[in-house]
Amino acid sequence: MQISLLCIGKTDDKEITSLINYYLKRLPKHWNFEITEIPDVKNAKNLSPDLLKKEEGKLFLNQIDRTDLVLILDEKGKQLTSREFAGKIDGWMNSSVKKIHLLIGGAYGFSDEMYSRANEKMSLSKMTFTHQMIRLFIVEQIYRADQILQGKPYHND
């Protein structure tokens, strides 16, 4: 199984990048985790929010195959506990899902095409965070899921 985090734009905050790398080093190799930072859309300032979301959607779709599982990180998605998220990953592993993409959209979210393509939507919180912080939070949750699935004491209920 491969888990991929697809994000619009780069993380330019060194502290956040350092913390992301802290968890990346601890992820299991067999999950083949990777982060792909998709370059920002050119001339984004000149586009309406809807057109920008469509252009970003095209960039996402270029990274995704038809058979890949797509999980959009979205404020309108379902909120899960860490154990529920670990259970989802375990279920995907046991059902032979080959590639999972977790998507973090741009400032305006996702286009209708991306919502249609998504297998699931998940929210990390009802609060709003920067897209850079969400990268850190989801990488930590993936690490936490691994620890839960291994029965290690990292997660406390």
N, C-alpha and C positions, 0 to 999 in steps of 0.2 A: 504494500500500500504506500502511496505517496500523498503527503499533505502539503498543499501549496497555499501560501497567503499572497493574494494579488492585491496590490494597492496602487492608487493613483498618486503620483508624485513621490518625491524622496523625503526621507527623514533627515532633517538638517540639525536636529538637536543632539549634540554629542552625548549628553547624559542619558537621554532616552535610548539612543543607539547602543550605548554601553550596557544598559540594563537588558535590552533585547538580546544582545550577544551573550550575556550572562545565562539566560535561559536556553538560548540556541545550543550552547555547548553541552547542555544537560539533557537535551531531547534524545530519545532512542534513535540509533542509526537506521533501524529497520522501518521507521516512519518516513524516511527520505524527505524530511521537511525542508522546504525552501521558501524564501520570500522573494517575490518578483515585484519590483517597483516599476510601474508603467509610467513613462514620461508624461508630464502634463500635456494637455491638448494645446497646440500652438494657437495663439491669438484668442485664448479663452476669454479675455476681457471683452472682446468684441462680440461674444456669443450670448444669446439668451440662456437662462438656466436650462430650459428644455432642450435646446440644441446642444448645449454643453454636455448634458447627461447622455444624449444620443451618441455624441462623438466618443465619450468615455466608454459607453457601452460597446461600441465597435472595437475599441482597444481591448476591452476585457474578452470579448468573444473571440478575438484572434488568439488568445491564450488557452482557450477551452475547447476540448473535443466533445463530440456528441455524447459519448458514454460517461464523461466525467460527472461526478456529483458536485453540485454548486450550492454553497451555503452563503447567503448574503448576510453580512452584519449590518443590521438596519434597526433604527429606533422603533419601527412598527413590528419587528419580529417577536418571536416567542422568547420569554426569559426562562433560562434554565438554571438549576443549581449546578455547582461544579460536578457533583456526582451524576446528575442527569446528562451533562455534556460528556463526561467520561463514558457513560453507558451508550451514548450515540456513537462515539468513536469505536467502542468495542463492537457494537452492532454492525457498523460499516466494515470493520475488519473481518468479522465472522460471515458477512454476506458477500465477501470477495470484491468489494468496491476497490478498484485499482487506483483511482486518483480522486482526491477531494480538493476542491478549491474553496477557500474562505475568501470572500471579497470585501474590501473596504473601499467604498466609493469616494467620489469627490465631495466638495462642499455642499452640493445640492442633492446628494443621494444618487439614486439609480433611475435609469430610463424604464419605461414600461416593458421594453424588450428584455431588459435584464431581470425584471421581476417575473416575467413569463418564463425565462430560461431557468431561474433558480428552482432547485429542488426544495429548499427550505429557507426561511428567514429567521435570524436569531438576533436578539437584542442583548447587549451586555449590561444595560442599565436604562432606567427611565431618564437619567441625567444625560446631558450633552457633554462630550469630551472632544478634545482635538483628535484628528485622525492619527496623529503621531502617537498619542497616548493609547489609543485603541489598539495599535499594533503591539505595544508592550503588553497590554492587558490580555489580548488573545494568545500571544506566545506564552505568557505565564500560565494561562488556563490550559493550554495544550500540554505544557509540562506537568501541571497539576493533574490533568487527566491520566497521564502516564503513571504518575505516582499512585493515584487511586487504583488504577487497574493492576498495578503490581502489589498492592496492599502495603505500600510503604507509609511511614508516619507523617509525611509532609502535610497532608490535609487532615484537619481536625474538624469533626462535626460538633 
